[in-house]
C-alpha cells in the first residue's frame, strides 16, 4: 500500500516509525515531514492548509490511505475533501473535529449527552467574560459565584480556555484575580492566540490526577489504547506555564482497568454514539483528556487525533499492525479486529527537549548533536527539527539537523518497569545537546514499578 502521512511533528515521526514496521506498506510519503520522518518516508513539499493541493498529490501518487496527524487540517475539512475524491482517509470529518476545534461546541456536546465534565460558561464578549470571572471569590477555602449554580468546595480560580485551536497552549490556570484578568485581556483583546481566542470558555477547576486515554473508533465501536499521563507544565513539580506537553509515560498506573472501563462507559463511548446520532460518525482516534476526581473521571478536553506527546509513548507499546487497525476503522470493522489488538508488557517514558524561551518566543536553526549516540531501546522522535539550508535530504539523514520549533525532540525509552524506562530515557537525554535546551527532570518521577 502507498500511504501519505500529513504532519511534521513528533507525533508524525512516531506514526511513521510504527507504519514502517507493517508488511502492508509499499511506500510511505510524508507532507511536509521532518528529518526524523525522512528516515522512513519520502518527503513531499507542500502546505497542510492547501487542501486541494493535498487531494491532487494523493491522486497523483496513487495513495491508498491518508493518515492525518495534526488538528489544523482536520478542522479545515481535509478528510471531507479526500473522501469526496475517493481517497481513504484515517481521521474524522470537519463536523466531528469540532470536538477539538471549538471548546464551546465540545462543552455543549457534553452537556447534551450527559458526559461528566467541569461546569462552565462560554463568552464572545470580553466585558461579560471579565464580569463573570470577577464573580469568583475565595472565602474560607471555598470559591463561590453569586447568583449561579456554582458552589465548588476547595476550588481555586476557574480555568480560562481559548475556544479554538491554540497548539495546546490556550489553557490558562490563573492563581490570582489580577492574573486571570490579564489573561482574559490577552486572549480576547490582544489576540494572544489569534482567532482561537474570539470565544473563551470559563470553567470550574477540577482537582485530581490527569490522564489521557486515546481510542480507535470506526464510528460505532471504540477500542482504548493504553492510558498515558502527560506533564503539561514547563517546569519540574508542575510549575511554570502550560505547554503542549513536556513529557509523558504509559501505561499510567493511576488508571487501572476498572477506571478505563468507567471512562469508556461515561466519557468515550457516549461521544461516538452521540456523534453518530447527530449525523457525524467519528472515524479515527478520539483523545480524552480526563481528570480522575473523587467523583470519578471527568472530561477536561477532547482531541480528534493522536495526542502529542502521548503518541510517542503509546505507539512503541503497540504490538499489532497499525495499518490493519486503521483499515478496520475506515471499513467499519473495528469490532472484528478488536480482540486481536495486543500491547507489550512494558513501560515507556518520553522526555521532551524544548528550545530556550518556549512556550514563548524561541530561536531556530541551532545545531543539534548526539542523535547518533543514543542507547539501545531509546529513540529521539523529531518534533521541531529541520535541515539547515542546502543540507541534503534523504532516508536516514540526521547529520546537520537543527532546531525548528518550541518542542524539538521527544526522547523515548521502553523497558520492563517505569524506573528502568525513566532512567534509560534520561540517559538518552544526556547524549543530546543544542544551545538553550530545556527539559523537565521529573517525568514519571512519582510512578511505581511492577506494571
C-alpha positions in Angstrom: 0.0 0.0 0.0 1.1 3.6 -0.7 0.5 5.8 2.3 0.5 9.6 2.8 1.2 10.9 6.2 0.3 14.5 6.9 2.2 16.5 9.5 5.7 17.4 10.7 5.9 16.9 14.4 6.9 14.3 17.0 3.5 12.6 16.7 4.0 12.1 13.0 7.6 10.8 13.5 6.2 8.2 15.9 3.4 7.3 13.4 6.0 7.0 10.5 8.2 4.8 12.7 5.3 2.5 13.5 3.8 2.5 10.0 7.2 1.5 8.6 7.0 -1.8 10.6 4.0 -3.0 8.7 4.4 -5.6 5.9 1.4 -4.0 4.2 3.4 -0.9 3.5 4.8 -0.4 0.0 5.8 3.2 0.1 5.3 5.9 2.7 5.1 9.6 1.7 5.1 12.5 4.2 4.0 16.1 3.8 5.7 18.3 4.9 7.7 15.9 7.2 10.9 16.5 9.1 14.4 15.0 9.3 13.2 12.2 11.6 10.3 11.2 9.4 12.7 11.2 6.5 14.3 8.0 7.8 11.1 6.2 6.9 9.3 8.2 4.3 9.8 10.1 1.1 9.3 13.8 2.0 7.0 15.8 -0.3 6.8 19.6 -0.3 3.5 21.3 0.4 1.3 23.0 2.9 -1.2 21.5 5.3 -3.5 24.4 4.5 -3.6 23.6 0.8 -6.4 21.1 0.8 -6.9 20.9 -3.0 -3.2 20.5 -3.4 -3.1 17.6 -1.0 -6.0 15.9 -2.8 -4.3 16.4 -6.1 -1.0 15.0 -4.7 -2.7 12.0 -3.2 -4.3 11.2 -6.6 -1.1 11.6 -8.5 0.8 9.3 -6.1 -1.9 6.7 -6.2 -2.3 6.9 -2.4 -4.2 4.0 -0.8 -4.5 5.6 2.6 -4.0 9.1 4.0 -3.2 9.5 7.7 -3.9 12.9 9.1 -1.6 13.8 12.0 -2.3 17.4 13.3 -5.6 19.0 14.2 -5.5 22.0 11.9 -6.1 20.2 8.6 -8.9 18.1 10.3 -10.6 21.3 11.5 -10.3 22.7 7.9 -12.0 19.6 6.5 -9.2 17.7 4.8 -10.9 14.4 5.4 -14.1 15.6 3.7 -12.1 16.7 0.7 -10.1 13.5 0.4 -13.2 11.2 0.8 -15.0 13.2 -1.8 -12.2 12.4 -4.2 -12.5 8.7 -3.3 -9.3 8.6 -1.2 -9.5 6.5 2.0 -8.5 8.7 5.0 -7.9 8.0 8.7 -9.2 11.0 10.6 -12.6 12.5 11.5 -14.7 14.8 9.3 -14.7 18.5 9.8 -18.0 18.3 11.7 -16.8 15.6 14.0 -13.5 17.5 14.5 -15.4 20.3 16.2 -15.0 18.4 19.4 -11.4 19.8 19.3 -11.6 22.9 17.1 -14.3 24.5 19.3 -14.2 24.0 23.1 -17.5 25.8 23.3 -19.0 23.2 20.9 -17.4 20.4 22.8 -18.8 21.6 26.2 -22.2 22.0 24.7 -22.0 18.5 23.2 -21.0 17.0 26.6 -24.0 18.8 28.2 -26.3 17.3 25.5 -25.1 13.8 26.1 -24.7 13.9 29.9 -20.9 13.4 29.8 -19.2 14.3 33.1 -17.2 17.5 32.8 -16.5 20.7 34.6 -19.3 23.3 34.9 -18.7 26.2 32.5 -19.9 29.2 30.6 -18.6 30.5 27.3 -18.3 34.1 26.1 -17.6 36.1 23.0 -17.9 39.4 24.8 -14.9 40.5 26.8 -16.8 42.6 29.3 -19.2 39.8 30.1 -16.4 37.3 30.5 -14.5 39.7 32.8 -17.6 40.3 34.9 -18.2 36.5 35.2 -14.6 35.9 36.2 -14.7 38.6 38.8 -17.6 36.9 40.5 -15.3 34.3 41.7 -14.0 34.9 45.3 -12.1 32.8 47.7 -13.7 32.7 51.2 -12.8 30.2 53.9 -11.4 27.7 51.4 -14.5 27.9 49.1 -15.0 29.5 45.7 -18.5 30.8 45.1 -20.2 32.5 42.3 -23.2 34.6 43.4 -26.5 34.0 41.7 -25.3 30.9 39.8 -25.4 27.2 40.1 -21.7 27.0 41.2 -20.7 26.1 44.7 -17.4 24.3 44.5 -15.6 23.4 47.7 -11.8 23.5 47.8 -11.6 25.1 44.4 -9.4 27.9 43.1 -9.9 30.5 40.4 -11.6 29.0 37.3 -9.8 27.8 34.2 -9.7 30.1 31.1 -9.7 28.4 27.7 -9.4 29.8 24.2 -12.2 28.0 22.4 -10.3 27.5 19.1 -7.1 25.7 18.3 -4.1 27.2 20.0 -1.4 24.5 19.6 -2.1 23.1 23.1 -1.2 26.4 24.8 -4.7 28.0 25.0 -5.4 26.9 28.6 -4.6 29.3 31.4 -4.9 28.4 35.1 -4.7 31.8 36.9 -3.7 31.8 40.6 -4.9 35.4 41.3 -7.6 37.7 40.2 -5.1 40.0 38.6 -3.5 37.1 36.6 -6.9 36.0 35.4 -8.0 39.5 34.3 -4.7 39.9 32.5 -5.0 36.6 30.7 -8.6 37.4 29.6 -7.4 40.7 28.1 -4.5 38.9 26.3 -6.8 36.2 24.9 -9.8 38.2 23.8 -8.4 41.7 23.2 -4.7 41.3 22.4 -5.4 38.2 20.3 -2.6 36.2 22.0 -3.9 33.1 20.3 -5.3 34.8 17.2 -8.8 33.9 16.2 -8.8 30.9 18.6 -9.5 33.4 21.4 -12.5 35.0 19.8 -14.6 32.8 22.2 -13.5 31.9 25.7 -14.7 29.1 28.0 -14.5 29.8 31.7 -14.9 26.6 33.7 -14.6 25.1 37.1 -11.1 23.9 38.0 -11.2 20.2 38.7 -8.8 18.5 41.1 -7.3 15.1 40.9 -4.8 13.3 38.7 -4.9 13.9 34.9 -4.7 11.0 32.5 -5.1 10.7 28.7 -7.0 7.8 27.0 -6.7 7.6 23.2 -9.1 5.3 21.5 -9.6 3.9 18.0 -13.1 4.4 16.5 -14.9 3.3 13.4 -17.9 5.4 14.1 -19.6 2.8 16.3 -17.0 0.5 18.0 -14.3 2.0 20.3 -11.1 0.3 21.4 -9.0 2.1 24.0 -5.2 2.4 23.9 -3.0 2.2 27.0 -3.6 5.2 29.3 -0.9 7.8 29.4 0.0 10.6 31.7 1.2 13.9 30.3 3.2 16.6 32.1 1.8 20.0 30.8 3.7 22.5 32.9 7.0 23.7 31.7 9.0 23.2 34.9 9.6 20.5 37.5 7.0 19.9 40.2 4.2 21.1 37.7 5.3 24.7 37.9 5.5 27.3 35.2 3.3 28.0 32.2 1.2 25.4 30.4 2.8 23.9 27.3 1.8 21.4 24.6 3.4 18.7 26.8 6.9 18.3 28.3 6.9 14.5 28.7 4.6 11.5 29.1 4.6 7.9 30.4 2.5 4.9 29.6 0.7 3.0 30.8 -0.4 5.1 33.7 -0.5 3.0 37.0 -3.1 5.5 38.2 -5.7 4.4 35.6 -6.2 0.7 36.2 -8.6 -1.4 34.0 -11.7 -0.7 36.1 -11.1 3.1 35.7 -10.5 2.7 31.9 -13.8 0.8 31.7 -15.6 3.6 33.7 -14.1 6.2 31.4 -15.2 4.2 28.3 -18.7 4.0 29.5 -19.1 7.6 30.7 -16.7 9.7 28.6 -15.7 7.9 25.4 -18.4 5.6 24.0 -21.1 8.3 24.6 -19.1 10.6 22.3 -19.1 8.1 19.5 -22.8 7.3 20.0 -23.7 11.0 20.2 -21.7 11.9 17.1 -23.3 9.1 15.1 -26.8 10.1 16.4 -26.2 13.7 15.3 -25.2 12.6 11.8 -21.4 12.9 12.1 -19.9 9.4 12.7 -16.4 9.7 14.3 -13.8 7.7 12.5 -10.2 7.9 13.7 -8.7 8.5 17.1 -10.6 10.1 19.9 -8.3 11.6 22.6 -10.0 12.1 26.0 -8.1 14.2 28.5 -9.5 13.2 31.9 -9.3 14.3 35.5 -9.6 11.5 37.9 -11.7 13.2 40.5 -13.1 11.8 43.8 -16.4 11.5 42.0 -15.0 9.6 39.0 -13.4 10.6 35.7 -14.4 13.9 34.3 -13.5 15.3 30.8 -11.1 18.1 30.6 -11.0 18.2 26.8 -11.3 16.1 23.7 -8.8 15.9 20.8 -9.7 14.4 17.5 -6.3 12.8 16.6 -3.3 11.1 18.1 -2.0 13.1 21.0 1.3 14.8 21.1 3.5 13.7 23.0 1.2 10.8 24.1 1.7 9.1 20.8 5.5 8.9 21.3 4.9 6.9 24.5 1.9 4.8 23.5 2.8 3.6 19.9 6.1 1.9 21.0 4.0 -0.4 23.2 1.5 -1.4 20.4 2.1 -5.0 19.3 -0.4 -5.0 16.5 0.0 -3.7 12.9 -1.2 -0.1 13.0 -2.3 -0.2 9.3 -4.5 -3.1 10.0 -6.3 -1.2 12.8 -6.7 1.9 10.7 -8.2 0.0 7.8 -10.6 -1.7 10.1 -11.7 1.7 11.4 -12.2 3.0 7.9 -14.1 -0.1 6.8 -16.4 -0.1 9.9 -14.9 -3.4 11.0 -13.1 -2.5 14.2 -15.3 -4.9 16.2 -13.8 -7.8 14.1 -10.2 -6.9 14.8 -10.6 -5.6 18.3 -9.9 -9.0 20.0 -6.6 -9.2 18.2 -5.1 -5.9 19.3 -2.2 -6.5 21.6 0.1 -4.4 23.8 3.6 -5.1 25.0 4.2 -6.0 28.7 6.4 -3.0 29.1 6.5 0.7 30.0 7.6 3.7 28.0 8.8 7.2 29.1 9.1 10.2 26.8 11.1 13.3 27.8 10.6 16.4 25.7 13.6 18.6 24.9 12.4 22.2 24.3 14.0 25.3 22.9 15.1 28.1 25.3 12.3 30.5 25.6 9.5 28.0 24.9 6.5 28.3 25.3 7.0 32.0 24.3 9.4 33.1 21.6 12.5 31.0 20.9 15.3 30.8 18.4 15.5 28.4 15.5 18.3 27.0 13.4 20.5 25.8 16.3 22.7 22.7 15.6 21.7 19.5 17.4 24.3 17.0 18.4 24.2 13.5 19.8 21.3 12.0 17.8 23.6 9.2 16.6 24.8 8.2 20.0 21.5 7.1 21.8 21.4 3.9 23.9 19.6 0.8 22.7 15.8 0.9 23.1 15.9 4.7 23.0 14.6 6.8 20.1 14.5 10.5 19.7 11.3 11.5 17.9 11.7 14.7 16.0 9.1 17.3 16.9 10.7 20.6 15.8 13.7 19.9 13.7 14.8 20.8 10.1 17.8 20.5 7.8 19.9 23.7 7.6 19.7 25.5 4.2 21.2 23.5 1.4 21.6 20.3 3.5 21.0 17.1 1.6 17.7 15.2 2.3 17.3 11.5 2.3 16.3 8.5 4.3 18.5 8.0 7.4 19.9 11.5 7.1 20.5 13.0 10.5 23.7 15.0 10.1 23.2 18.7 10.1 19.8 18.7 11.9 18.9 22.0 13.6 16.1 23.2 15.8 12.9 24.4 14.2 10.3 24.6 16.9 9.5 25.0 20.5 9.4 21.3 21.4 12.4 19.9 19.5 12.7 16.3 20.4 10.9 13.6 22.4 13.4 11.1 23.8 11.5 7.9 24.4 12.6 4.7 26.1 10.9 1.3 26.5 11.8 -1.0 29.4 10.1 -3.6 31.7 9.5 -1.2 34.5 8.8 2.5 34.9 12.1 3.2 36.8 14.1 1.4 34.1 12.3 3.2 31.3 12.8 6.6 33.1 16.5 6.0 33.7 17.0 4.9 30.1 15.2 8.0 28.7 17.3 10.4 30.7 20.4 8.5 29.6 19.4 9.3 26.1 18.8 13.0 27.0 22.4 13.2 28.3 23.7 12.4 24.8 21.8 15.3 23.1 22.7 18.9 23.1 21.6 22.2 21.5 22.0 25.7 22.8 19.4 26.7 25.3 18.0 23.2 25.6 15.5 22.9 28.5 13.6 19.9 29.8 11.9 18.6 33.0 13.9 16.3 35.2 10.9 14.7 36.9 9.0 13.0 34.1 7.5 9.7 35.5 9.2 10.5 38.8 6.3 9.7 41.0 5.4 6.4 39.3 5.8 2.9 40.7 7.3 -0.2 39.3 5.6 -3.6 38.8 3.2 -2.6 35.9 
